[in-house]
Amino acid sequence: MLFTSLFGTVAVYAAGAAAHGAVTGYVIAGKSYPGYQGFSPGNSKNVIQRQWPDYNPIMSVTDAKIRCNGGTSATLNASVAPGESVAAIWGQWTHSQGPILVWMYKCAGAFASCDGSGAGWFKIDEAGFHGDGTKVFLDTETPSGWDIAKLVGGNKQWASTIPAGLAPGNYLLRHELIALHQANTPQFYPECAQVVVTGSGSAQPDASYKTSIPGYAKQSDPNIRVCNCSR
């Protein structure tokens, strides 16, 4: 459920240092929104993004923080219509192996009472490996074979589209990077924003397309436990 088979067995070097990064801004329906500043919370009182503590990774898929990087509330929200673009901006990102995933969750009511619990998360976008799997992809190699490499250097964005016909309401929008540069040690970087989907649509994914977070993956899943080996 985490993501489809995005790559075969590829060669990845083990690395000693953790990647560091977080979503620090958004462009939604053509309008720019500042994100939360984990290192300067006093300057982030009125944002659409749920708070996050720092640039450090979450190391376990069972950690409750993996839902929204520990964030539980935000003071504002952004309006967006089905078919419009939502883009997240990473002010800092350093590693070029791993998938990008974008999720949504329809709140039953107000954002203040919406914690993203239960099997309500559905994926609207994903990007992964598009190389031939025969090389070792280092951070300094361009292109790396991963779409996530497009974010390296920071102040880069990934744009997705709100599904056509999606029912209006309050939604959590979750962007997730999974760094795979350390052999068999995936690192998770999720952040959430609050968006209000407008319009008169009625579409919702059925239960087979929804999952809970945590609960969407196992630490032993082969697609996130990439070994330091070649095929």
C-alpha positions as CSV (number, residue, x, y, z in Angstrom):
1,M,0.0,0.0,0.0
2,L,2.9,2.4,0.6
3,F,3.8,2.6,-3.0
4,T,3.7,0.5,-6.1
5,S,6.7,-1.3,-7.4
6,L,8.7,1.8,-8.3
7,F,12.1,0.1,-8.8
8,G,13.9,-3.2,-9.1
9,T,16.8,-4.2,-7.0
10,V,19.3,-1.4,-7.3
11,A,22.7,-0.7,-5.9
12,V,22.9,1.8,-3.1
13,Y,25.8,2.7,-0.9
14,A,25.5,2.8,2.8
15,A,25.9,6.3,4.3
16,G,26.7,7.3,7.8
17,A,24.9,10.7,7.9
18,A,21.2,11.2,7.9
19,A,19.5,13.3,5.3
20,H,17.9,16.5,6.6
21,G,15.0,18.4,5.2
22,A,11.3,19.4,5.5
23,V,8.6,21.1,3.6
24,T,9.0,24.8,4.2
25,G,6.4,26.3,1.8
26,Y,3.6,25.6,-0.6
27,V,2.2,26.9,-3.9
28,I,-1.5,26.0,-4.0
29,A,-3.8,27.0,-6.9
30,G,-1.1,29.5,-7.9
31,K,-0.9,31.1,-4.5
32,S,2.2,30.9,-2.3
33,Y,1.9,30.0,1.4
34,P,4.7,30.0,3.9
35,G,5.3,26.8,5.8
36,Y,6.0,26.1,9.4
37,Q,9.5,27.0,10.6
38,G,10.6,24.2,13.0
39,F,13.6,26.2,14.2
40,S,11.7,29.5,14.6
41,P,8.2,28.6,15.8
42,G,7.5,32.1,17.0
43,N,7.6,33.2,13.3
44,S,5.1,30.5,12.3
45,K,2.0,31.2,14.2
46,N,-0.3,31.7,11.2
47,V,0.4,29.0,8.5
48,I,-1.4,26.2,6.7
49,Q,1.2,23.6,7.7
50,R,1.0,21.5,10.8
51,Q,4.0,22.1,13.1
52,W,7.1,19.9,12.9
53,P,10.1,19.9,15.3
54,D,13.2,19.7,13.2
55,Y,14.8,18.4,10.0
56,N,15.6,15.0,11.5
57,P,14.1,11.8,10.0
58,I,11.5,9.4,11.5
59,M,13.1,6.0,11.5
60,S,10.2,3.6,12.1
61,V,6.9,3.2,10.2
62,T,5.2,2.5,13.5
63,D,6.1,5.8,15.1
64,A,3.0,7.9,15.6
65,K,4.9,10.9,14.4
66,I,5.1,9.4,10.9
67,R,1.6,10.7,10.2
68,C,2.5,14.4,10.0
69,N,5.9,14.6,11.6
70,G,4.3,15.1,14.9
71,G,2.2,18.0,13.8
72,T,-1.4,18.1,15.1
73,S,-2.7,21.6,14.3
74,A,-2.4,24.7,12.2
75,T,-4.2,28.0,12.3
76,L,-4.9,28.5,8.6
77,N,-5.9,26.6,5.5
78,A,-5.7,26.9,1.7
79,S,-8.5,26.6,-0.8
80,V,-8.1,24.5,-3.9
81,A,-10.4,23.1,-6.5
82,P,-10.2,19.6,-8.1
83,G,-7.8,19.7,-11.1
84,E,-5.7,22.5,-9.6
85,S,-2.1,22.2,-8.6
86,V,-0.6,21.7,-5.1
87,A,3.1,22.0,-4.8
88,A,5.3,21.6,-1.7
89,I,8.7,23.3,-1.4
90,W,11.7,21.8,0.4
91,G,13.9,24.6,1.7
92,Q,16.6,22.0,2.2
93,W,17.2,18.5,0.8
94,T,20.4,16.5,0.5
95,H,19.9,13.0,-0.8
96,S,18.9,11.7,-4.2
97,Q,17.6,8.1,-3.6
98,G,14.0,7.3,-2.7
99,P,10.4,7.9,-3.6
100,I,8.2,11.0,-3.3
101,L,4.6,10.3,-2.2
102,V,1.6,12.6,-1.8
103,W,-1.4,11.7,0.3
104,M,-4.8,13.2,1.3
105,Y,-7.2,12.5,4.1
106,K,-10.8,13.8,4.3
107,C,-11.6,15.2,7.8
108,A,-15.0,14.4,9.2
109,G,-15.4,18.0,10.5
110,A,-13.3,20.9,11.6
111,F,-9.5,20.8,11.2
112,A,-9.1,21.3,15.0
113,S,-10.7,17.9,15.6
114,C,-9.0,16.1,12.7
115,D,-6.0,14.1,13.6
116,G,-5.7,11.9,10.6
117,S,-6.4,8.7,12.5
118,G,-8.0,5.6,10.9
119,A,-8.0,4.2,7.4
120,G,-8.8,7.4,5.5
121,W,-5.5,8.2,3.8
122,F,-5.4,7.9,0.0
123,K,-2.5,8.5,-2.4
124,I,-2.8,11.1,-5.2
125,D,0.8,11.1,-6.5
126,E,4.0,9.1,-6.4
127,A,7.4,9.2,-8.1
128,G,10.3,6.8,-7.8
129,F,13.1,5.1,-9.7
130,H,13.3,5.3,-13.4
131,G,16.8,4.1,-14.2
132,D,17.8,0.7,-15.3
133,G,19.1,-0.5,-11.9
134,T,22.6,-1.4,-13.1
135,K,24.5,1.5,-11.6
136,V,25.4,2.7,-8.1
137,F,23.7,6.1,-7.8
138,L,25.7,8.5,-5.7
139,D,24.5,11.9,-4.5
140,T,26.8,13.6,-6.9
141,E,25.6,11.8,-9.9
142,T,23.2,13.6,-12.2
143,P,20.6,12.3,-12.9
144,S,20.5,9.8,-10.2
145,G,17.6,7.7,-11.6
146,W,15.3,9.0,-8.9
147,D,12.8,11.9,-9.2
148,I,13.7,12.8,-5.6
149,A,17.1,14.0,-7.0
150,K,15.3,17.0,-8.5
151,L,14.8,18.3,-4.9
152,V,18.5,18.2,-4.0
153,G,20.0,21.6,-3.1
154,G,16.8,23.0,-1.6
155,N,14.2,25.5,-2.5
156,K,12.8,23.0,-5.0
157,Q,9.2,22.0,-5.4
158,W,7.1,19.0,-6.3
159,A,3.7,19.7,-7.9
160,S,0.7,17.3,-7.9
161,T,-2.9,17.7,-9.0
162,I,-6.0,17.5,-6.8
163,P,-8.1,14.6,-8.3
164,A,-10.9,15.6,-10.7
165,G,-14.3,15.4,-9.1
166,L,-13.0,15.0,-5.5
167,A,-15.7,15.8,-3.0
168,P,-15.4,19.1,-1.3
169,G,-14.4,19.4,2.4
170,N,-11.5,19.8,4.7
171,Y,-8.5,17.6,3.9
172,L,-5.0,17.0,5.2
173,L,-2.4,17.1,2.4
174,R,0.6,15.0,3.3
175,H,3.9,15.1,1.4
176,E,6.4,12.3,2.2
177,L,10.0,11.7,1.2
178,I,11.6,8.4,2.0
179,A,15.4,8.5,1.9
180,L,17.0,5.2,0.9
181,H,20.7,6.2,0.9
182,Q,21.4,4.0,4.0
183,A,21.3,0.3,3.3
184,N,18.2,-1.3,4.8
185,T,17.6,1.8,6.9
186,P,14.8,3.9,5.4
187,Q,14.3,7.4,6.7
188,F,10.9,9.1,6.5
189,Y,10.2,12.8,6.1
190,P,6.5,13.6,6.2
191,E,4.7,16.9,6.6
192,C,1.0,17.9,6.4
193,A,-0.9,21.0,5.4
194,Q,-4.6,21.9,5.7
195,V,-6.5,22.4,2.5
196,V,-10.2,23.0,1.8
197,V,-11.3,21.4,-1.5
198,T,-14.0,23.4,-3.1
199,G,-16.5,22.6,-5.9
200,S,-19.5,20.3,-6.3
201,G,-17.7,17.0,-6.8
202,S,-18.8,13.8,-5.1
203,A,-15.9,11.4,-5.7
204,Q,-14.1,9.6,-2.9
205,P,-11.7,6.6,-3.2
206,D,-13.3,3.4,-2.0
207,A,-11.9,1.5,1.0
208,S,-9.5,-0.6,-1.1
209,Y,-7.5,2.6,-1.9
210,K,-7.4,3.9,1.7
211,T,-5.0,3.1,4.5
212,S,-4.1,4.2,8.0
213,I,-0.8,6.0,8.9
214,P,0.9,4.4,10.8
215,G,-0.2,1.1,9.4
216,Y,0.5,1.8,5.7
217,A,3.7,-0.2,5.6
218,K,5.9,-2.6,7.5
219,Q,9.5,-2.0,8.4
220,S,10.4,-5.2,6.5
221,D,8.7,-4.2,3.2
222,P,11.3,-4.8,0.4
223,N,10.5,-1.6,-1.3
224,I,11.8,0.4,1.6
225,R,14.6,-1.9,2.8
226,V,17.0,-1.4,-0.1
227,C,20.2,-3.5,0.4
228,N,23.7,-2.4,-0.3
229,C,24.0,-4.8,-3.3
230,S,23.6,-5.1,-7.0
231,R,21.2,-7.2,-9.0
